[in-house]
């Protein structure tokens, strides 16, 4: 017995035959899978789109003008679902909340270090100063230069310390 045509299967599915609709989906699912994976770029989103397109096709079985072209009609539904998902993804990725790191628009981002970080930095600086002070005079100057060279590049302390270290080096070279 020959396979029923898409038009016959659509007519049977419109009359409530679930098996006919299942045959239609099995017949055209590879095309729908390929379109959705190619459009969305990942398997998981594509599977969601295929399910959504299948549901829309089931709910809209009375709408295709050409039942013999069920495959292209289903593919069109799938592409529309994918496009909608891409639009939503684009808007979801660039919300103000996302751009501010998950904070609401009312609270400013934390650019200042917290009390714990400030205390840690102060403790490290104190220990370094004590260690440098305990060195002999010629070695403490070298340690100060090395410390200045290792500070983070953007800090104002770093810039000042590097200027001092550079001028100190130039002074040693002139002697």
Long-range contacts (C-beta under 8 A, 24 or more apart in sequence): 5-68, 6-67, 6-68, 6-69, 6-70, 6-71, 7-67, 7-68, 7-70, 9-70, 10-61, 10-64, 10-67, 10-68, 10-70, 11-67, 13-61, 14-61, 14-62, 21-58, 21-61, 24-70, 24-74, 25-54, 25-57, 25-74, 27-71, 28-70, 28-71, 28-74, 28-75, 31-71, 31-74, 31-75, 32-74, 32-75, 32-78, 35-75, 35-78, 35-79, 35-82, 36-78, 36-81, 36-82, 39-79, 39-82, 39-83, 39-86, 40-82, 40-85, 40-86, 45-85, 46-82, 48-85, 49-78, 49-81, 49-82, 49-85, 50-78, 52-81, 53-77, 53-78, 53-81, 56-81, 141-168, 144-168, 145-169
